[in-house]
């Protein structure tokens, strides 16, 4: 009785869950890992985590010289 009442109140979610279970049971596959792509991604993550050192004498692009020259 409780089961029927539960299904009646939650019919759409029950159908969606049942559909998901059936589709997961029929589509069980074991995928091979692409180790080259994994190594490439791991190297990219490692490179991204490394901080770059900027030289102390870097040019300030926001500083403008106030002297104006004449053009000919």
WOWOWO-V789138 format. One record per residue. N is the residue number from 1. RES is the residue in one letter. PHI is phi as a letter, one per 40 degrees, with the letter a starting at -180 (* if undefined). OMEGA is omega in whole degrees, 0 to 359 (NA if undefined). D_FIRST is the distance of its C-alpha to the first C-alpha in whole Angstrom. Layout:
n->[N/N]
res->[RES/RES]
phi->[PHI/PHI]
omega->[OMEGA/OMEGA]
d_first->[D_FIRST/D_FIRST]
This chain:
n->[1/2/3/4/5/6/7/8/9/10/11/12/13/14/15/16/17/18/19/20/21/22/23/24/25/26/27/28/29/30/31/32/33/34/35/36/37/38/39/40/41/42/43/44/45/46/47/48/49/50/51/52/53/54/55/56/57/58/59/60/61/62/63/64/65/66/67/68/69/70/71/72]
res->[X/X/X/X/X/X/X/X/X/X/X/X/X/X/X/X/X/X/X/X/X/X/X/X/X/X/X/X/X/X/X/X/X/X/X/X/X/X/X/X/X/X/X/X/X/X/X/X/X/X/X/X/X/X/X/X/X/X/X/X/X/X/X/X/X/X/X/X/X/X/X/X]
phi->[*/c/c/c/c/c/c/c/c/b/c/c/c/c/c/c/c/c/c/c/c/c/c/c/c/c/b/c/b/b/c/c/c/c/c/c/c/c/c/c/c/c/c/c/c/c/c/c/c/c/c/c/c/c/c/c/b/c/c/c/c/c/c/b/c/c/c/b/c/c/b/b]
omega->[179/180/179/178/179/179/180/182/184/188/184/179/178/179/179/179/179/178/179/180/180/181/177/178/183/185/178/179/174/182/176/178/175/186/178/178/178/179/179/179/179/178/179/179/179/179/180/181/180/179/178/177/178/179/183/183/181/183/178/184/180/179/181/178/184/179/182/179/178/179/181/NA]
d_first->[0/4/5/5/6/9/10/11/12/14/15/19/19/16/19/22/20/20/23/25/24/25/28/29/28/31/33/34/38/40/43/46/47/50/53/55/53/52/55/56/53/54/58/57/55/58/60/58/58/62/64/67/70/72/76/77/80/77/79/77/76/76/79/82/86/87/91/91/94/95/95/98]
